[in-house]
Amino acid sequence: MIDFTKLQANPIPPGIAELQKSNANLVSKNEKLKRLLKIGAGILALYVVYKIYKKQKENEADKKNKLTRD
């Protein structure tokens, strides 16, 4: 079994501390980008559904107009 009372506590080297800070910043930025990507994908999906709906309504209106002309 390891005797924890005899272990020395070494300070974290400055290079590692800086890497940890950079990693924390990048994780935060990644979360923000993921959130924006999800919002953008949702808006794009809504736009596509709207365009399909609009096209379908136009086709129905054209069919009604065509039937009334005949």
C-alpha positions as CSV (number, residue, x, y, z in Angstrom):
1,M,0.0,0.0,0.0
2,I,1.3,3.5,-0.8
3,D,2.1,5.8,2.1
4,F,0.5,9.1,1.1
5,T,2.1,11.0,3.9
6,K,5.5,10.7,2.3
7,L,4.6,11.9,-1.2
8,Q,5.8,15.4,-2.2
9,A,3.4,17.8,-3.7
10,N,5.0,19.4,-6.8
11,P,3.6,22.5,-8.2
12,I,2.0,22.4,-11.7
13,P,4.5,23.6,-14.3
14,P,3.6,26.9,-16.0
15,G,3.3,25.3,-19.4
16,I,0.7,22.8,-18.2
17,A,-1.2,25.5,-16.3
18,E,-1.4,27.5,-19.5
19,L,-2.5,24.5,-21.5
20,Q,-5.3,23.9,-18.9
21,K,-6.5,27.5,-19.3
22,S,-6.4,27.2,-23.1
23,N,-8.3,23.9,-22.9
24,A,-11.0,25.5,-20.7
25,N,-11.4,28.4,-23.1
26,L,-11.7,26.1,-26.1
27,V,-14.2,23.9,-24.4
28,S,-16.3,27.0,-23.7
29,K,-16.0,28.1,-27.3
30,N,-17.0,24.7,-28.6
31,E,-20.1,24.6,-26.5
32,K,-21.1,28.0,-27.9
33,L,-20.4,26.9,-31.5
34,K,-22.4,23.7,-31.0
35,R,-25.4,25.7,-29.6
36,L,-25.2,28.1,-32.6
37,L,-24.9,25.2,-35.0
38,K,-28.0,23.6,-33.5
39,I,-30.0,26.9,-33.7
40,G,-28.8,27.4,-37.3
41,A,-29.9,23.9,-38.3
42,G,-33.3,24.4,-36.7
43,I,-33.8,27.7,-38.6
44,L,-32.7,26.0,-41.8
45,A,-35.1,23.1,-41.2
46,L,-38.0,25.5,-40.6
47,Y,-37.1,27.4,-43.7
48,V,-37.1,24.2,-45.8
49,V,-40.5,23.1,-44.4
50,Y,-41.9,26.6,-45.1
51,K,-40.7,26.5,-48.7
52,I,-42.2,23.0,-49.3
53,Y,-45.5,24.2,-47.7
54,K,-45.5,27.3,-49.8
55,K,-44.8,25.4,-53.0
56,Q,-47.6,22.9,-52.2
57,K,-50.1,25.7,-51.6
58,E,-49.1,27.3,-54.9
59,N,-49.6,24.0,-56.7
60,E,-53.0,23.6,-55.2
61,A,-53.9,27.2,-56.2
62,D,-52.7,26.5,-59.8
63,K,-54.8,23.4,-60.0
64,K,-57.9,25.3,-58.8
65,N,-57.2,28.0,-61.4
66,K,-56.7,25.5,-64.1
67,L,-60.0,23.7,-63.2
68,T,-62.0,26.9,-63.2
69,R,-60.6,27.9,-66.7
70,D,-61.7,24.6,-68.3
